[in-house]
Amino acid sequence: MWEQLKVYHSLDKKEINSTFKKFGFFLHSKLDGYSVELTTSIIKLYRIKDQFEQGIFIQKTRSTNLEVTICIKPIDFYKRHKFTLINPVKLGDILNNYRRTSFPLTQEWTLLAEYLFDKINNKVEDYFKKYDTYEKIILKRKDIEPKERAILTNKYELLIYAAVKTHNKELLKSYLDLKMKNPAMLITKSEYLKPDVNEIDEEEFLNTINSFASNSNFEDIEKMLSDFK
């Protein structure tokens, strides 16, 4: 098993990109009900469940290091950012192993895929169930809220949407105020290099939601959001 290995064998530099791709498709073949999309640096494994996109993002950093991040997105919110993470949570946090933040892509990559499959099938599945309704997200919001006031964070998007869906005006206004201090999302390099020509103006978008929220006009907020489906 991969976690019991004492020695890893490095890949030849020429094999790294092709192995990364094979790794993504191999892991996808083991997961039931997931779709896969790839770039040269990101493997996105995801499924649509109810109103959410539940995703596992595997990002290649420093050539052969793989960072695994879990993500829950509302399916009709910022949907054009397909490779950008909303409410990103490191796999190490879910496993309660904060030192395990990345995994080496080596010649033992099939064993690593088996290891990650087991963690996704168990620990990640439990995590997804914990936040599989907007009501659960609001109840457990303290676990989602940023622990530090970072300059930029993608934590508030899920909370804003949950507040909209549960018609919680007080929380919605609070999260909008925090988000509007730094309205731009952190986006991945893939989407930075290939922007969508129809991309929304995020600041204008959030200001419009805020205006409707001031009047408890959730009907118009929902209508505006549905236009992005």
Rosetta constraint file for C-alpha pairs under 8 A:
AtomPair CA 1 CA 5 HARMONIC 6.86 0.50
AtomPair CA 1 CA 111 HARMONIC 6.21 0.50
AtomPair CA 1 CA 115 HARMONIC 7.41 0.50
AtomPair CA 2 CA 108 HARMONIC 7.51 0.50
AtomPair CA 2 CA 111 HARMONIC 5.02 0.50
AtomPair CA 2 CA 112 HARMONIC 5.51 0.50
AtomPair CA 2 CA 114 HARMONIC 7.85 0.50
AtomPair CA 2 CA 115 HARMONIC 6.33 0.50
AtomPair CA 3 CA 115 HARMONIC 7.43 0.50
AtomPair CA 8 CA 106 HARMONIC 6.39 0.50
AtomPair CA 8 CA 107 HARMONIC 7.26 0.50
AtomPair CA 8 CA 108 HARMONIC 6.91 0.50
AtomPair CA 9 CA 106 HARMONIC 5.73 0.50
AtomPair CA 9 CA 107 HARMONIC 5.50 0.50
AtomPair CA 9 CA 108 HARMONIC 7.11 0.50
AtomPair CA 10 CA 105 HARMONIC 7.81 0.50
AtomPair CA 10 CA 106 HARMONIC 4.97 0.50
AtomPair CA 10 CA 107 HARMONIC 6.08 0.50
AtomPair CA 11 CA 15 HARMONIC 6.20 0.50
AtomPair CA 11 CA 16 HARMONIC 6.32 0.50
AtomPair CA 11 CA 105 HARMONIC 7.71 0.50
AtomPair CA 11 CA 106 HARMONIC 5.40 0.50
AtomPair CA 11 CA 107 HARMONIC 5.70 0.50
AtomPair CA 12 CA 16 HARMONIC 6.77 0.50
AtomPair CA 15 CA 19 HARMONIC 5.85 0.50
AtomPair CA 16 CA 20 HARMONIC 6.06 0.50
AtomPair CA 16 CA 63 HARMONIC 7.56 0.50
AtomPair CA 16 CA 64 HARMONIC 7.07 0.50
AtomPair CA 16 CA 105 HARMONIC 7.94 0.50
AtomPair CA 17 CA 21 HARMONIC 6.42 0.50
AtomPair CA 17 CA 40 HARMONIC 7.05 0.50
AtomPair CA 18 CA 22 HARMONIC 6.24 0.50
AtomPair CA 19 CA 23 HARMONIC 5.87 0.50
AtomPair CA 20 CA 24 HARMONIC 6.34 0.50
AtomPair CA 20 CA 105 HARMONIC 7.54 0.50
AtomPair CA 21 CA 25 HARMONIC 6.46 0.50
AtomPair CA 21 CA 38 HARMONIC 7.50 0.50
AtomPair CA 21 CA 40 HARMONIC 7.94 0.50
AtomPair CA 21 CA 43 HARMONIC 7.95 0.50
AtomPair CA 22 CA 26 HARMONIC 5.93 0.50
AtomPair CA 23 CA 27 HARMONIC 6.12 0.50
AtomPair CA 23 CA 109 HARMONIC 6.66 0.50
AtomPair CA 23 CA 110 HARMONIC 7.06 0.50
AtomPair CA 23 CA 113 HARMONIC 6.87 0.50
AtomPair CA 24 CA 28 HARMONIC 6.12 0.50
AtomPair CA 24 CA 36 HARMONIC 7.80 0.50
AtomPair CA 24 CA 38 HARMONIC 7.70 0.50
AtomPair CA 24 CA 43 HARMONIC 5.95 0.50
AtomPair CA 25 CA 29 HARMONIC 6.13 0.50
AtomPair CA 25 CA 36 HARMONIC 7.55 0.50
AtomPair CA 26 CA 30 HARMONIC 6.80 0.50
AtomPair CA 26 CA 110 HARMONIC 7.72 0.50
AtomPair CA 26 CA 113 HARMONIC 7.32 0.50
AtomPair CA 27 CA 31 HARMONIC 6.71 0.50
AtomPair CA 27 CA 113 HARMONIC 5.49 0.50
AtomPair CA 27 CA 114 HARMONIC 7.44 0.50
AtomPair CA 27 CA 117 HARMONIC 6.73 0.50
AtomPair CA 28 CA 34 HARMONIC 6.94 0.50
AtomPair CA 28 CA 35 HARMONIC 7.25 0.50
AtomPair CA 28 CA 36 HARMONIC 6.55 0.50
AtomPair CA 28 CA 45 HARMONIC 6.91 0.50
AtomPair CA 30 CA 117 HARMONIC 7.08 0.50
AtomPair CA 31 CA 117 HARMONIC 7.09 0.50
AtomPair CA 31 CA 121 HARMONIC 7.89 0.50
AtomPair CA 33 CA 47 HARMONIC 6.52 0.50
AtomPair CA 34 CA 45 HARMONIC 6.14 0.50
AtomPair CA 34 CA 46 HARMONIC 5.17 0.50
AtomPair CA 34 CA 47 HARMONIC 4.82 0.50
AtomPair CA 35 CA 45 HARMONIC 5.70 0.50
AtomPair CA 35 CA 46 HARMONIC 5.34 0.50
AtomPair CA 35 CA 47 HARMONIC 6.07 0.50
AtomPair CA 36 CA 43 HARMONIC 7.13 0.50
AtomPair CA 36 CA 44 HARMONIC 5.55 0.50
AtomPair CA 36 CA 45 HARMONIC 4.63 0.50
AtomPair CA 36 CA 46 HARMONIC 6.43 0.50
AtomPair CA 37 CA 43 HARMONIC 6.11 0.50
AtomPair CA 37 CA 44 HARMONIC 5.17 0.50
AtomPair CA 37 CA 45 HARMONIC 6.75 0.50
AtomPair CA 38 CA 42 HARMONIC 5.65 0.50
AtomPair CA 38 CA 43 HARMONIC 4.66 0.50
AtomPair CA 38 CA 44 HARMONIC 6.11 0.50
AtomPair CA 39 CA 43 HARMONIC 6.63 0.50
AtomPair CA 39 CA 190 HARMONIC 7.52 0.50
AtomPair CA 41 CA 59 HARMONIC 5.63 0.50
AtomPair CA 41 CA 60 HARMONIC 4.96 0.50
AtomPair CA 41 CA 61 HARMONIC 7.51 0.50
AtomPair CA 42 CA 57 HARMONIC 6.72 0.50
AtomPair CA 42 CA 58 HARMONIC 5.63 0.50
AtomPair CA 42 CA 59 HARMONIC 4.51 0.50
AtomPair CA 42 CA 60 HARMONIC 6.30 0.50
AtomPair CA 42 CA 83 HARMONIC 7.77 0.50
AtomPair CA 43 CA 57 HARMONIC 5.75 0.50
AtomPair CA 43 CA 58 HARMONIC 4.99 0.50
AtomPair CA 43 CA 59 HARMONIC 6.45 0.50
AtomPair CA 44 CA 55 HARMONIC 6.76 0.50
AtomPair CA 44 CA 56 HARMONIC 5.92 0.50
AtomPair CA 44 CA 57 HARMONIC 4.71 0.50
AtomPair CA 44 CA 58 HARMONIC 6.49 0.50
AtomPair CA 44 CA 83 HARMONIC 7.26 0.50
AtomPair CA 45 CA 55 HARMONIC 5.59 0.50
AtomPair CA 45 CA 56 HARMONIC 5.10 0.50
AtomPair CA 45 CA 57 HARMONIC 6.39 0.50
AtomPair CA 46 CA 53 HARMONIC 6.57 0.50
AtomPair CA 46 CA 54 HARMONIC 5.49 0.50
AtomPair CA 46 CA 55 HARMONIC 4.14 0.50
AtomPair CA 46 CA 56 HARMONIC 6.21 0.50
AtomPair CA 47 CA 53 HARMONIC 5.72 0.50
AtomPair CA 47 CA 54 HARMONIC 5.50 0.50
AtomPair CA 47 CA 55 HARMONIC 6.61 0.50
AtomPair CA 48 CA 52 HARMONIC 5.80 0.50
AtomPair CA 48 CA 53 HARMONIC 4.60 0.50
AtomPair CA 48 CA 54 HARMONIC 6.36 0.50
AtomPair CA 48 CA 75 HARMONIC 7.63 0.50
AtomPair CA 49 CA 53 HARMONIC 6.32 0.50
AtomPair CA 49 CA 54 HARMONIC 7.11 0.50
AtomPair CA 51 CA 74 HARMONIC 5.97 0.50
AtomPair CA 51 CA 75 HARMONIC 5.84 0.50
AtomPair CA 52 CA 72 HARMONIC 6.53 0.50
AtomPair CA 52 CA 73 HARMONIC 5.52 0.50
AtomPair CA 52 CA 74 HARMONIC 4.58 0.50
AtomPair CA 52 CA 75 HARMONIC 5.14 0.50
AtomPair CA 52 CA 132 HARMONIC 7.55 0.50
AtomPair CA 53 CA 72 HARMONIC 5.79 0.50
AtomPair CA 53 CA 73 HARMONIC 5.01 0.50
AtomPair CA 53 CA 74 HARMONIC 6.13 0.50
AtomPair CA 53 CA 75 HARMONIC 5.57 0.50
AtomPair CA 54 CA 70 HARMONIC 7.87 0.50
AtomPair CA 54 CA 71 HARMONIC 6.09 0.50
AtomPair CA 54 CA 72 HARMONIC 4.79 0.50
AtomPair CA 54 CA 73 HARMONIC 6.55 0.50
AtomPair CA 54 CA 128 HARMONIC 7.09 0.50
AtomPair CA 55 CA 70 HARMONIC 5.92 0.50
AtomPair CA 55 CA 71 HARMONIC 5.03 0.50
AtomPair CA 55 CA 72 HARMONIC 6.21 0.50
AtomPair CA 55 CA 73 HARMONIC 7.96 0.50
AtomPair CA 56 CA 68 HARMONIC 6.93 0.50
AtomPair CA 56 CA 69 HARMONIC 5.89 0.50
AtomPair CA 56 CA 70 HARMONIC 4.76 0.50
AtomPair CA 56 CA 71 HARMONIC 6.26 0.50
AtomPair CA 57 CA 67 HARMONIC 7.93 0.50
AtomPair CA 57 CA 68 HARMONIC 5.68 0.50
AtomPair CA 57 CA 69 HARMONIC 5.16 0.50
AtomPair CA 57 CA 70 HARMONIC 6.27 0.50
AtomPair CA 57 CA 71 HARMONIC 7.46 0.50
AtomPair CA 58 CA 66 HARMONIC 6.12 0.50
AtomPair CA 58 CA 67 HARMONIC 5.54 0.50
AtomPair CA 58 CA 68 HARMONIC 4.56 0.50
AtomPair CA 58 CA 69 HARMONIC 6.50 0.50
AtomPair CA 59 CA 66 HARMONIC 5.46 0.50
AtomPair CA 59 CA 67 HARMONIC 5.16 0.50
AtomPair CA 59 CA 68 HARMONIC 6.55 0.50
AtomPair CA 60 CA 64 HARMONIC 6.37 0.50
AtomPair CA 60 CA 65 HARMONIC 5.69 0.50
AtomPair CA 60 CA 66 HARMONIC 4.72 0.50
AtomPair CA 60 CA 67 HARMONIC 6.57 0.50
AtomPair CA 61 CA 65 HARMONIC 5.14 0.50
AtomPair CA 61 CA 66 HARMONIC 6.11 0.50
AtomPair CA 61 CA 67 HARMONIC 7.19 0.50
AtomPair CA 64 CA 104 HARMONIC 5.84 0.50
AtomPair CA 64 CA 105 HARMONIC 5.05 0.50
AtomPair CA 64 CA 106 HARMONIC 7.47 0.50
AtomPair CA 65 CA 102 HARMONIC 6.14 0.50
AtomPair CA 65 CA 103 HARMONIC 5.65 0.50
AtomPair CA 65 CA 104 HARMONIC 4.78 0.50
AtomPair CA 65 CA 105 HARMONIC 6.05 0.50
AtomPair CA 66 CA 102 HARMONIC 5.26 0.50
AtomPair CA 66 CA 103 HARMONIC 4.96 0.50
AtomPair CA 66 CA 104 HARMONIC 6.04 0.50
AtomPair CA 66 CA 105 HARMONIC 6.63 0.50
AtomPair CA 67 CA 90 HARMONIC 7.88 0.50
AtomPair CA 67 CA 101 HARMONIC 6.32 0.50
AtomPair CA 67 CA 102 HARMONIC 4.48 0.50
AtomPair CA 67 CA 103 HARMONIC 6.47 0.50
AtomPair CA 68 CA 90 HARMONIC 6.19 0.50
AtomPair CA 68 CA 91 HARMONIC 5.66 0.50
AtomPair CA 68 CA 101 HARMONIC 7.46 0.50
AtomPair CA 68 CA 102 HARMONIC 6.71 0.50
AtomPair CA 69 CA 88 HARMONIC 6.15 0.50
AtomPair CA 69 CA 89 HARMONIC 5.48 0.50
AtomPair CA 69 CA 90 HARMONIC 4.45 0.50
AtomPair CA 69 CA 91 HARMONIC 5.47 0.50
AtomPair CA 70 CA 88 HARMONIC 5.78 0.50
AtomPair CA 70 CA 89 HARMONIC 5.12 0.50
AtomPair CA 70 CA 90 HARMONIC 6.16 0.50
AtomPair CA 70 CA 91 HARMONIC 6.40 0.50
AtomPair CA 70 CA 124 HARMONIC 7.74 0.50
AtomPair CA 71 CA 85 HARMONIC 5.88 0.50
AtomPair CA 71 CA 86 HARMONIC 5.81 0.50
AtomPair CA 71 CA 87 HARMONIC 5.81 0.50
AtomPair CA 71 CA 88 HARMONIC 5.06 0.50
AtomPair CA 71 CA 89 HARMONIC 6.53 0.50
AtomPair CA 72 CA 85 HARMONIC 7.95 0.50
AtomPair CA 72 CA 86 HARMONIC 6.23 0.50
AtomPair CA 72 CA 87 HARMONIC 6.41 0.50
AtomPair CA 72 CA 88 HARMONIC 7.73 0.50
AtomPair CA 72 CA 128 HARMONIC 7.81 0.50
AtomPair CA 72 CA 158 HARMONIC 7.67 0.50
AtomPair CA 73 CA 77 HARMONIC 7.32 0.50
AtomPair CA 73 CA 85 HARMONIC 7.82 0.50
AtomPair CA 73 CA 86 HARMONIC 5.74 0.50
AtomPair CA 73 CA 87 HARMONIC 7.66 0.50
AtomPair CA 73 CA 158 HARMONIC 6.68 0.50
AtomPair CA 74 CA 158 HARMONIC 6.98 0.50
AtomPair CA 74 CA 161 HARMONIC 7.37 0.50
AtomPair CA 75 CA 79 HARMONIC 6.37 0.50
AtomPair CA 75 CA 229 HARMONIC 7.72 0.50
AtomPair CA 76 CA 225 HARMONIC 6.73 0.50
AtomPair CA 76 CA 226 HARMONIC 6.69 0.50
AtomPair CA 76 CA 228 HARMONIC 5.82 0.50
AtomPair CA 76 CA 229 HARMONIC 5.06 0.50
AtomPair CA 77 CA 161 HARMONIC 7.74 0.50
AtomPair CA 77 CA 225 HARMONIC 6.84 0.50
AtomPair CA 77 CA 228 HARMONIC 7.01 0.50
AtomPair CA 78 CA 228 HARMONIC 7.82 0.50
AtomPair CA 79 CA 228 HARMONIC 7.35 0.50
AtomPair CA 79 CA 229 HARMONIC 7.71 0.50
AtomPair CA 80 CA 196 HARMONIC 7.26 0.50
AtomPair CA 80 CA 199 HARMONIC 7.21 0.50
AtomPair CA 81 CA 187 HARMONIC 7.57 0.50
AtomPair CA 81 CA 191 HARMONIC 6.85 0.50
AtomPair CA 83 CA 187 HARMONIC 7.90 0.50
AtomPair CA 83 CA 188 HARMONIC 6.49 0.50
AtomPair CA 83 CA 190 HARMONIC 7.20 0.50
AtomPair CA 83 CA 191 HARMONIC 6.98 0.50
AtomPair CA 84 CA 186 HARMONIC 7.50 0.50
AtomPair CA 84 CA 187 HARMONIC 5.20 0.50
AtomPair CA 84 CA 188 HARMONIC 5.40 0.50
AtomPair CA 84 CA 191 HARMONIC 7.55 0.50
AtomPair CA 85 CA 154 HARMONIC 7.12 0.50
AtomPair CA 85 CA 187 HARMONIC 7.60 0.50
AtomPair CA 86 CA 154 HARMONIC 5.30 0.50
AtomPair CA 86 CA 155 HARMONIC 6.34 0.50
AtomPair CA 86 CA 157 HARMONIC 6.61 0.50
AtomPair CA 86 CA 158 HARMONIC 6.72 0.50
AtomPair CA 87 CA 144 HARMONIC 7.39 0.50
AtomPair CA 87 CA 154 HARMONIC 5.56 0.50
AtomPair CA 87 CA 155 HARMONIC 4.35 0.50
AtomPair CA 87 CA 156 HARMONIC 7.33 0.50
AtomPair CA 87 CA 157 HARMONIC 7.32 0.50
AtomPair CA 87 CA 158 HARMONIC 6.44 0.50
AtomPair CA 88 CA 154 HARMONIC 7.18 0.50
AtomPair CA 88 CA 155 HARMONIC 7.11 0.50
AtomPair CA 89 CA 93 HARMONIC 6.83 0.50
AtomPair CA 89 CA 94 HARMONIC 7.54 0.50
AtomPair CA 90 CA 94 HARMONIC 6.86 0.50
AtomPair CA 90 CA 101 HARMONIC 6.83 0.50
AtomPair CA 91 CA 95 HARMONIC 6.23 0.50
AtomPair CA 91 CA 100 HARMONIC 7.99 0.50
AtomPair CA 91 CA 101 HARMONIC 7.10 0.50
AtomPair CA 91 CA 124 HARMONIC 7.93 0.50
AtomPair CA 92 CA 96 HARMONIC 5.96 0.50
AtomPair CA 92 CA 97 HARMONIC 4.91 0.50
AtomPair CA 92 CA 98 HARMONIC 5.13 0.50
AtomPair CA 92 CA 99 HARMONIC 6.99 0.50
AtomPair CA 92 CA 100 HARMONIC 5.13 0.50
AtomPair CA 92 CA 101 HARMONIC 5.45 0.50
AtomPair CA 93 CA 97 HARMONIC 6.05 0.50
AtomPair CA 93 CA 98 HARMONIC 5.66 0.50
AtomPair CA 94 CA 123 HARMONIC 6.91 0.50
AtomPair CA 94 CA 124 HARMONIC 7.16 0.50
AtomPair CA 94 CA 127 HARMONIC 7.36 0.50
AtomPair CA 95 CA 123 HARMONIC 6.89 0.50
AtomPair CA 105 CA 109 HARMONIC 5.92 0.50
AtomPair CA 108 CA 112 HARMONIC 6.58 0.50
AtomPair CA 109 CA 113 HARMONIC 6.18 0.50
AtomPair CA 110 CA 114 HARMONIC 6.32 0.50
AtomPair CA 111 CA 115 HARMONIC 6.25 0.50
AtomPair CA 112 CA 116 HARMONIC 6.19 0.50
AtomPair CA 113 CA 117 HARMONIC 5.99 0.50
AtomPair CA 114 CA 118 HARMONIC 6.36 0.50
AtomPair CA 115 CA 119 HARMONIC 6.52 0.50
AtomPair CA 116 CA 120 HARMONIC 6.00 0.50
AtomPair CA 117 CA 121 HARMONIC 5.93 0.50
AtomPair CA 118 CA 122 HARMONIC 6.25 0.50
AtomPair CA 119 CA 123 HARMONIC 5.32 0.50
AtomPair CA 119 CA 124 HARMONIC 6.31 0.50
AtomPair CA 120 CA 124 HARMONIC 4.57 0.50
AtomPair CA 120 CA 125 HARMONIC 6.08 0.50
AtomPair CA 121 CA 125 HARMONIC 5.67 0.50
AtomPair CA 122 CA 126 HARMONIC 6.24 0.50
AtomPair CA 123 CA 127 HARMONIC 6.34 0.50
AtomPair CA 124 CA 128 HARMONIC 6.24 0.50
AtomPair CA 125 CA 129 HARMONIC 6.32 0.50
AtomPair CA 126 CA 130 HARMONIC 6.31 0.50
AtomPair CA 127 CA 131 HARMONIC 6.90 0.50
AtomPair CA 128 CA 132 HARMONIC 5.96 0.50
AtomPair CA 130 CA 136 HARMONIC 7.08 0.50
AtomPair CA 131 CA 136 HARMONIC 5.54 0.50
AtomPair CA 131 CA 137 HARMONIC 5.41 0.50
AtomPair CA 132 CA 136 HARMONIC 6.90 0.50
AtomPair CA 132 CA 137 HARMONIC 7.67 0.50
AtomPair CA 133 CA 137 HARMONIC 6.45 0.50
AtomPair CA 134 CA 138 HARMONIC 6.31 0.50
AtomPair CA 134 CA 162 HARMONIC 4.99 0.50
AtomPair CA 134 CA 163 HARMONIC 7.87 0.50
AtomPair CA 134 CA 165 HARMONIC 6.71 0.50
AtomPair CA 134 CA 166 HARMONIC 6.79 0.50
AtomPair CA 135 CA 139 HARMONIC 6.23 0.50
AtomPair CA 135 CA 162 HARMONIC 7.39 0.50
AtomPair CA 135 CA 166 HARMONIC 6.73 0.50
AtomPair CA 136 CA 140 HARMONIC 6.00 0.50
AtomPair CA 137 CA 141 HARMONIC 5.53 0.50
AtomPair CA 137 CA 144 HARMONIC 7.96 0.50
AtomPair CA 137 CA 159 HARMONIC 7.33 0.50
AtomPair CA 137 CA 162 HARMONIC 6.65 0.50
AtomPair CA 138 CA 159 HARMONIC 7.32 0.50
AtomPair CA 138 CA 162 HARMONIC 6.54 0.50
AtomPair CA 138 CA 163 HARMONIC 7.09 0.50
AtomPair CA 140 CA 144 HARMONIC 7.08 0.50
AtomPair CA 141 CA 145 HARMONIC 6.03 0.50
AtomPair CA 141 CA 159 HARMONIC 7.26 0.50
AtomPair CA 144 CA 155 HARMONIC 6.93 0.50
AtomPair CA 144 CA 159 HARMONIC 7.84 0.50
AtomPair CA 145 CA 155 HARMONIC 6.48 0.50
AtomPair CA 145 CA 156 HARMONIC 7.14 0.50
AtomPair CA 145 CA 159 HARMONIC 7.84 0.50
AtomPair CA 146 CA 150 HARMONIC 7.72 0.50
AtomPair CA 146 CA 153 HARMONIC 7.81 0.50
AtomPair CA 146 CA 155 HARMONIC 6.36 0.50
AtomPair CA 151 CA 182 HARMONIC 6.71 0.50
AtomPair CA 152 CA 182 HARMONIC 6.21 0.50
AtomPair CA 152 CA 184 HARMONIC 7.30 0.50
AtomPair CA 152 CA 185 HARMONIC 6.82 0.50
AtomPair CA 152 CA 186 HARMONIC 6.57 0.50
AtomPair CA 153 CA 185 HARMONIC 6.75 0.50
AtomPair CA 153 CA 186 HARMONIC 6.64 0.50
AtomPair CA 154 CA 185 HARMONIC 5.99 0.50
AtomPair CA 154 CA 186 HARMONIC 6.49 0.50
AtomPair CA 155 CA 159 HARMONIC 7.20 0.50
AtomPair CA 156 CA 160 HARMONIC 5.92 0.50
AtomPair CA 156 CA 175 HARMONIC 6.46 0.50
AtomPair CA 156 CA 179 HARMONIC 6.41 0.50
AtomPair CA 157 CA 161 HARMONIC 6.25 0.50
AtomPair CA 158 CA 162 HARMONIC 6.12 0.50
AtomPair CA 159 CA 163 HARMONIC 6.13 0.50
AtomPair CA 159 CA 172 HARMONIC 7.93 0.50
AtomPair CA 159 CA 175 HARMONIC 7.11 0.50
AtomPair CA 160 CA 164 HARMONIC 6.31 0.50
AtomPair CA 160 CA 171 HARMONIC 7.93 0.50
AtomPair CA 160 CA 172 HARMONIC 5.67 0.50
AtomPair CA 160 CA 175 HARMONIC 6.00 0.50
AtomPair CA 160 CA 176 HARMONIC 6.80 0.50
AtomPair CA 161 CA 165 HARMONIC 6.20 0.50
AtomPair CA 162 CA 166 HARMONIC 6.10 0.50
AtomPair CA 163 CA 167 HARMONIC 5.82 0.50
AtomPair CA 163 CA 168 HARMONIC 4.99 0.50
AtomPair CA 163 CA 169 HARMONIC 7.05 0.50
AtomPair CA 163 CA 171 HARMONIC 6.13 0.50
AtomPair CA 163 CA 172 HARMONIC 5.10 0.50
AtomPair CA 164 CA 168 HARMONIC 6.41 0.50
AtomPair CA 164 CA 169 HARMONIC 7.60 0.50
AtomPair CA 164 CA 172 HARMONIC 6.56 0.50
AtomPair CA 164 CA 218 HARMONIC 6.88 0.50
AtomPair CA 164 CA 221 HARMONIC 7.57 0.50
AtomPair CA 164 CA 222 HARMONIC 7.63 0.50
AtomPair CA 165 CA 222 HARMONIC 7.95 0.50
AtomPair CA 167 CA 218 HARMONIC 6.62 0.50
AtomPair CA 168 CA 172 HARMONIC 6.06 0.50
AtomPair CA 169 CA 173 HARMONIC 6.09 0.50
AtomPair CA 169 CA 213 HARMONIC 6.33 0.50
AtomPair CA 169 CA 214 HARMONIC 7.86 0.50
AtomPair CA 169 CA 216 HARMONIC 6.53 0.50
AtomPair CA 170 CA 174 HARMONIC 6.28 0.50
AtomPair CA 171 CA 175 HARMONIC 6.09 0.50
AtomPair CA 172 CA 176 HARMONIC 6.02 0.50
AtomPair CA 172 CA 213 HARMONIC 7.38 0.50
AtomPair CA 173 CA 177 HARMONIC 6.08 0.50
AtomPair CA 173 CA 210 HARMONIC 6.74 0.50
AtomPair CA 173 CA 213 HARMONIC 6.91 0.50
AtomPair CA 173 CA 214 HARMONIC 7.68 0.50
AtomPair CA 174 CA 178 HARMONIC 6.44 0.50
AtomPair CA 175 CA 179 HARMONIC 6.05 0.50
AtomPair CA 176 CA 180 HARMONIC 5.85 0.50
AtomPair CA 176 CA 206 HARMONIC 7.15 0.50
AtomPair CA 176 CA 210 HARMONIC 6.77 0.50
AtomPair CA 177 CA 181 HARMONIC 6.68 0.50
AtomPair CA 178 CA 182 HARMONIC 7.66 0.50
AtomPair CA 179 CA 183 HARMONIC 5.45 0.50
AtomPair CA 180 CA 203 HARMONIC 7.27 0.50
AtomPair CA 180 CA 206 HARMONIC 7.38 0.50
AtomPair CA 183 CA 202 HARMONIC 6.79 0.50
AtomPair CA 183 CA 203 HARMONIC 5.78 0.50
AtomPair CA 183 CA 206 HARMONIC 7.92 0.50
AtomPair CA 184 CA 202 HARMONIC 6.76 0.50
AtomPair CA 184 CA 203 HARMONIC 7.37 0.50
AtomPair CA 187 CA 191 HARMONIC 6.51 0.50
AtomPair CA 187 CA 192 HARMONIC 6.58 0.50
AtomPair CA 188 CA 192 HARMONIC 6.25 0.50
AtomPair CA 189 CA 193 HARMONIC 6.08 0.50
AtomPair CA 190 CA 194 HARMONIC 6.25 0.50
AtomPair CA 191 CA 195 HARMONIC 5.40 0.50
AtomPair CA 191 CA 196 HARMONIC 7.87 0.50
AtomPair CA 195 CA 199 HARMONIC 7.44 0.50
AtomPair CA 200 CA 205 HARMONIC 7.12 0.50
AtomPair CA 201 CA 205 HARMONIC 6.04 0.50
AtomPair CA 202 CA 206 HARMONIC 6.11 0.50
AtomPair CA 203 CA 207 HARMONIC 6.11 0.50
AtomPair CA 204 CA 208 HARMONIC 6.16 0.50
AtomPair CA 205 CA 209 HARMONIC 6.49 0.50
AtomPair CA 206 CA 210 HARMONIC 6.12 0.50
AtomPair CA 207 CA 211 HARMONIC 6.15 0.50
AtomPair CA 208 CA 212 HARMONIC 6.36 0.50
AtomPair CA 209 CA 213 HARMONIC 6.02 0.50
AtomPair CA 209 CA 221 HARMONIC 6.00 0.50
AtomPair CA 210 CA 214 HARMONIC 6.21 0.50
AtomPair CA 211 CA 215 HARMONIC 7.08 0.50
AtomPair CA 212 CA 216 HARMONIC 6.30 0.50
AtomPair CA 212 CA 217 HARMONIC 4.96 0.50
AtomPair CA 212 CA 218 HARMONIC 6.89 0.50
AtomPair CA 212 CA 220 HARMONIC 6.99 0.50
AtomPair CA 212 CA 221 HARMONIC 6.49 0.50
AtomPair CA 213 CA 217 HARMONIC 5.67 0.50
AtomPair CA 213 CA 218 HARMONIC 6.67 0.50
AtomPair CA 213 CA 221 HARMONIC 7.77 0.50
AtomPair CA 217 CA 221 HARMONIC 6.69 0.50
AtomPair CA 218 CA 222 HARMONIC 6.06 0.50
AtomPair CA 219 CA 223 HARMONIC 6.26 0.50
AtomPair CA 220 CA 224 HARMONIC 6.05 0.50
AtomPair CA 221 CA 225 HARMONIC 6.22 0.50
AtomPair CA 222 CA 226 HARMONIC 6.08 0.50
AtomPair CA 223 CA 227 HARMONIC 6.55 0.50
AtomPair CA 224 CA 228 HARMONIC 7.52 0.50
AtomPair CA 225 CA 229 HARMONIC 7.62 0.50
